[in-house]
Amino acid sequence: MKLHYLNSLFLLVIILDLSTNIYGLSSQLVPKKILKPLLPPPEALLSIGHYHGTCPDAEGIISQKVAAWIKKDPTLAPSIIRLHFHDCAIRVIT
C-alpha cells in the first residue's frame, strides 16, 4: 500500500511539474537531465502529414468532422482556437 502511495505521489509531482511548461523543462522539481531524454523533440509532436503513411485520410476526416461540429454549434470555433493557441502553446527550449 505504501509503495502504491509513493508511486502515485511521484506521478502527481511529475504531472504538476510538466504542467508548468509543455516540455516541463522550465520547472525545478525534476532536473532537465532526467526529463529531456524522455520527451520527444517538438518537431516530432506536430507536423502536417504526420499520418499520411498510416492513415492518408486522417486530416481530411478530422477537418470534415470539425467543420460539421462547428456548423452544428458555432460556439465551438473560438474554443478550438483557444485550445490550439493557448492551452497547447508550444515553447521551444534551447
C-alpha positions as CSV (number, residue, x, y, z in Angstrom):
1,M,0.0,0.0,0.0
2,K,2.8,2.4,0.9
3,L,4.6,1.7,-2.4
4,H,1.4,2.4,-4.3
5,Y,1.0,5.7,-2.4
6,L,4.6,6.7,-3.2
7,N,4.2,5.8,-6.9
8,S,1.0,7.9,-7.0
9,L,2.7,10.8,-5.3
10,F,5.7,10.7,-7.6
11,L,3.4,10.6,-10.6
12,L,1.5,13.6,-9.3
13,V,4.7,15.5,-8.8
14,I,5.8,14.7,-12.4
15,I,2.4,15.8,-13.8
16,L,2.4,19.0,-11.8
17,D,6.0,19.6,-12.9
18,L,5.2,19.0,-16.5
19,S,2.1,21.2,-16.4
20,T,4.3,24.3,-15.7
21,N,5.6,24.1,-19.3
22,I,4.5,21.7,-22.1
23,Y,8.0,20.2,-22.0
24,G,8.5,20.5,-18.3
25,L,12.0,21.9,-18.7
26,S,11.5,25.3,-17.1
27,S,10.5,23.9,-13.7
28,Q,12.8,23.0,-10.9
29,L,11.2,19.9,-9.4
30,V,12.6,17.4,-11.8
31,P,16.0,18.0,-13.3
32,K,16.3,18.7,-17.0
33,K,18.8,15.9,-17.4
34,I,16.1,13.4,-16.3
35,L,13.2,14.7,-18.3
36,K,14.8,15.8,-21.6
37,P,15.6,12.3,-22.8
38,L,12.1,11.1,-22.0
39,L,10.3,13.7,-24.1
40,P,10.1,13.8,-27.9
41,P,11.5,16.8,-29.7
42,P,8.9,19.5,-30.6
43,E,9.1,18.7,-34.3
44,A,8.1,15.1,-33.6
45,L,4.8,16.2,-31.9
46,L,3.2,18.3,-34.5
47,S,3.6,18.1,-38.3
48,I,1.4,18.3,-41.3
49,G,1.0,14.9,-43.0
50,H,2.1,13.0,-39.8
51,Y,-0.4,10.2,-40.5
52,H,-0.1,10.2,-44.3
53,G,1.7,6.9,-44.3
54,T,-0.6,5.1,-41.8
55,C,-3.9,6.8,-42.5
56,P,-3.8,9.1,-45.5
57,D,-7.4,10.3,-45.0
58,A,-6.9,11.3,-41.3
59,E,-6.5,15.0,-41.8
60,G,-9.5,15.1,-44.2
61,I,-11.7,13.1,-41.9
62,I,-10.8,15.4,-38.9
63,S,-11.3,18.5,-41.0
64,Q,-14.7,17.3,-42.1
65,K,-15.8,16.4,-38.6
66,V,-14.6,19.6,-37.0
67,A,-16.4,21.6,-39.8
68,A,-19.6,19.7,-39.2
69,W,-19.4,20.2,-35.4
70,I,-18.8,24.0,-35.8
71,K,-21.7,24.2,-38.3
72,K,-23.9,22.4,-35.7
73,D,-22.6,24.6,-32.8
74,P,-20.7,27.8,-33.8
75,T,-19.5,28.4,-30.2
76,L,-17.0,25.6,-30.7
77,A,-14.9,27.6,-33.1
78,P,-13.4,30.0,-30.5
79,S,-12.9,27.1,-28.1
80,I,-10.9,25.2,-30.7
81,I,-8.9,28.3,-31.5
82,R,-8.2,28.8,-27.8
83,L,-7.2,25.1,-27.5
84,H,-4.6,25.4,-30.2
85,F,-3.2,28.8,-29.5
86,H,-3.4,29.0,-25.7
87,D,-3.8,25.6,-24.0
88,C,-1.4,23.8,-26.4
89,A,1.1,26.5,-26.9
90,I,4.5,25.2,-28.0
91,R,7.5,26.5,-26.2
92,V,10.8,25.6,-27.7
93,I,13.6,25.2,-25.2
94,T,17.1,25.8,-26.5
